[in-house]
Amino acid sequence: MGHGLGLCQYGADKMAKNGYTFMDILEYYYTGVSIREVKLPCIKKPLLGKIIVIDPGHGGKDLGHKGVCIGLLEKDIVLELSLKLKERLEGLGAIIYLTREEDKKTPLDERVAKANRIRPDFFISIHMDYYPNSGMKGCEMFYFRGDIESKKLGLYILENLKDEKILVRGIKEGSFYIFRGVNVSSLLIELGYLSNRLEEMKFKDENYINSMINGIQKGILEYFKY
């Protein structure tokens, strides 16, 4: 017998025998509720429901840095990698937004506003570095002071980049404008140095780009696993 507090097994059994579906029965006993399908992460979609904004730096007339050897442009490298990373992460179930998807200038305040509207799990800004007249090279990351989760994500990514044979320079605090404006955990990735001739040449190699994407993807997967 039911007590008005939930489902009555006897009544539900009778309804089922009279041809009512399980949805009909649930809606009869639990009035005022909405029943819907909820998808959960699985082996094929381990990032299901995770939201990430990827921010390819520069664009349009804002070229960013220019390579010293063959003139590769920062704006082109970071967009190519971001588009491929977006496709890869979406294949794992994540919801990915880009602050720009083509070669156009997007002001910093627009990038910040978009991230704050979406409120993703992470905001990841992608750039290239440059230091004239030096042999500096390698991938480096920055997180805003006190942002422990971004630091943790950065460390996972760095470890996986090392596994992909990518030279890394570590992670440190940064106080970039983009960090101060975005209201969610934010990580800035400097992929490498366009002031280094050998490193610039690597960014013409599709296999090298894919290795970088592999490292970033695996780092994100590890972060959300733990």
Secondary structure, DSSP 8 states (H G I E B T S, - for coil): ---SSS--HHHHHHHHHTT--HHHHHHHHSTT----------SS-TTTT-EEEEEE--BTTB---B-SSS--BHHHHHHHHHHHHHHHHHHTT-EEEES-SSS----HHHHHHHHHHH--SEEEEEEEE--TTS---SEEEEEETT-HHHHHHHHHHHHHHHHTT--EEEEEEE--HHHHH-SS-EEEEEEEETTSHHHHHHTT-HHHHHHHHHHHHHHHHHHHH-
